[in-house]
């Protein structure tokens, strides 16, 4: 009984649970069509950003092997930072049947979400799971990838993430099967939508940007992009509801900002070198 096709359009966050359950070490998806991503609790131009994530499995997650089928309910609690991809860090806990146990190790788990279409995202993650069910085994997954849908597309009206028939590999354990398969679907506690962030021209101060000026609308950086930082403007991404002339923390890409963390309206922990994903500035 593999319980395949538990058809759930789980929230993008939900995939986090499935990723962690198989202790993957997943590589974030890279796609030309992928967009900087955020999660919202409402579906309109004013996005109420969802930063705290609470996901539960729909029914039981299944780890299927030649030895046994381990069935566990999964819970995930984490915090999300908008970006490309959106990154969720958190912890998983499992309640299993038949006296079996599953424990997350090497936490916190990291989940990556990339919007690739309307209410559609690819979800990947990292983690390691220790399963005791007669045998004592540790499993991880490489290249584990889930399908996430937002509330408008999900059959449950809230959002969903699902993974089916994914191969996971034994990391340790005497007599443990070398591979197993993972089936899991998760959903958020509250309605969640998958939205893209919008591109803006951010005033980051003299000699901190690659652009010298903006267009009349202030929405695009103009002039030649320079190889060194000689201008006061930089292309960046912000939440959909951020307006013009707004002091904000914007996503500028890995190692392009002075800040490692994002907090809806401000950056935290400024560094002397560009080692972060975020920059503080004013939208043009």
N, C-alpha and C positions, 0 to 999 in steps of 0.2 A: 504494500500500500504506500505509494509514493506521494499521494496527495497532490499530484500535479494539477496545474491550472486552477489554483485557488484564486482565480482572476481577481486581483485587487489593484486598483490604480493608485497605490499608496503614495503618500506625500514624498516629496523628494527627501525629506529628512528620514523617512522610514527606511530607506535603504541602508542607512547607517546600521540599523539593527542587523540586517541581513549580512552586511559586510563583516561586522564584528563577529557574528556567530561563527563564521568559519575562519576566523582569525586570519584574514587575508593579509597580504602586503600588497595592496593594489596600487596600480599606477594610475594617476589621474588621466582622464580622457583628454585627448587633444583633437580638436575638430575646427576646421576653418569656419564653420557656422556657429560654433559655441559663443555664448555671450556672457559678459560679466553678469553675475546672478545675485538675486536677493530673494528672500521669502517674505511674503506679505500676508496679513490677516484679512485684507480686504481687496476687492478687485476693482480698482479705479485708479485715476491718475495720482491720487494721494495715497501713497503706500504707507501703511502702518507696519513697519518692519518687525519681523519675528526674529528675536535674538535667542530666546531660550527654547530649546527643543525637547519635546516629550513624545516618544514614539513607543507603540506597543505592537507586538506581532499579531497578525490576524490568524487565530487558531494557533497551531504549533509549527515552529520551524522544524524541519526534518533533516537529519544527517543520515544519509543512506549508505550502507556499506555491505560487503559480503558477510560481515559478522552480525550486525544488528542495525536496527533503525532507532536512532535516538530522537525523541520528541521533546521539545522544550518551548515554553513560552518565553519571549524575550522582551525586556524593557530597556529603553535607552533614554538617558538624560544628558543633554549637552548644550553648548553655546555656539552660536553661528556668527561668522564674520562675512559680510558681503564681499564679493571679489570675483576673480576669474581664475580658478573656480571659487565659489562660496565654500568656506571651510568650516566644518563642525567638529569640535572636540568634545568628547564626553565618555561616559562609561556605560557598559552593558551589564545587565544581570539576567540570570536564567533560572527558570523553575521547570524541572524536567520530570517526566513520568518514569515509572518502573524503578525507582531508586537510583536513577542515573543523575549525574551532576555535570554542569558545564560552567566553567569559570573563565572570565576574560583575564588575560595576562599581558604584561608589557604595555599597560594603558598609559595615558588615555588613548582611546581609539580616535582616529582621524578620518572623517568622511568628507569627500569632495563632491560638489554638485555643480554641474555645468548645464545651463539652459541651452537647448539646441532647437527649440521651436516653441510654439504656443502651448503653454502648460506642459512642456515636455523637457525632461532633463536626463542626463547620464549621471549615475551616482556610483562612486567608487570609494574604497576606504582601506584602512590599515588596521591590523589587529592580530591577536593570537588567542586560540581557545583551547582550554584544557578539558577534555571530556573523560569522565570515568563512568563506565557502564559495563561492568564485567572486566573489560580491558581498560588500561590506563593510557590514554593517548593524547597527543597534542597535534592539532591540525592548523595549517595555514593555507591561504589561497594566494595565487599570483595572477594578476590580470582579472580578478573577480569584478564583475560589472553588473549593475542593476539598472532597471528601467523605472524612472520616476515620473509621475504625472501629478498635476495640480488639481485643485478642487473642481475646476470647470470641466475637466476631462474624466476624473476618477468616478468610478461607479458608485462609490460610497459618499460622494459629494464633499469629501474632506481632503482627499489627496492620498497617494499611495506609492510605495516602492516595492518592487518584486524581483526576485531572482529565482531561476528554475533550472535544475539539472546542472549546476555549476560544479566543476571538478575542484576538490580541495586535496591537498597533499599532506601526508604524515610528516611531521617534523621530529617526533620522538614517540617511543612506546613499543614494548616487546609484543610481538604477534599482532600488532595493530595493522589493519589493511593499509596498503601503501596509498590508496586513494579512496575517497568517498565522494558522495554528491550532496549538494545543499539545495534545499527548496525553502524559501521563506518569503513572506509578504508582511509588510508593516504599514501602519497608518498613524497619523498624528492625532494627538488628543483633541486638537481644535482645527477648524478649517484653515487650510493654508494654500496660498497661490504662489506659482513660480513666475517671477517677473525678471525682466532684464534691467540692469542699471542703465542710466543714460550718460552719454558722453558730453563733457563740458570742457570749456577752456578755463583753467584754474589759474588765478593770480597767486603765484607762490613766492613773489619777491624777486628783485633784481638778481640776475646771475644764478637763479635756481631753476629756470625753465629752458626748454629748447626752442621756444617761440618768442618773438619780439612784440607781437601785437595780436589783436582779435578782430573779427569782423564787426559790422555795425550792430548785429543782433547779439553779439557777445557769446554766441554759442559755438564758434569754431575758432581755432587758432589759425592765424594767417601768416603769410610770408614763408620763407624757406625754413624747414626744420634743420636745426644746426646740430652738428655732432658733439658739440660741447655746450655746457649750460651757460649761455650768455644773455638769455632773455628773462622776462619776468612771468611768462605764461607756460603752462604745461597741459597737455591733453590728459584728462582724467575721467573717471566714472564715479557718479554719485547716485544715491537713491532717487527714484522717480519723482518724489515730491519736493526735492530741493530746488529752490528758485534762484534767480539771479541776485548778485550782490549778497550772497549768503556765506558766512564763515562756516566751513565744513571740513570734515575729514574725508578725503577722496582716495579712491583706489588708483594707483599709478603703475602697478605691476611690481613683481619681485625685484628687490634691490634698487628700486627707483625712489623710495621714500625714506624719510627719517624715522618713521614710526612702524612698529610691528603690529599694533593692535588698533581695532576700530571700535568706536562706541557711538554710534548713530550721529552724534554731533561734534565729537572731539577725538583727537588722537591721544594715545597714552604712551608714556615712556619714550621720550625723544632721545635719539642717538646722534653721535657726532659724525657718523658715516652713514651712507645710504645702504642700509641692510634690510629695510622693511618694505611693505607693500603699500603703505599709505602716506599721504602728504596732507599737511594742513594748509589751507588757502581760502581764497574768496572767489566764488564763481563770477565770471565776467558777464 
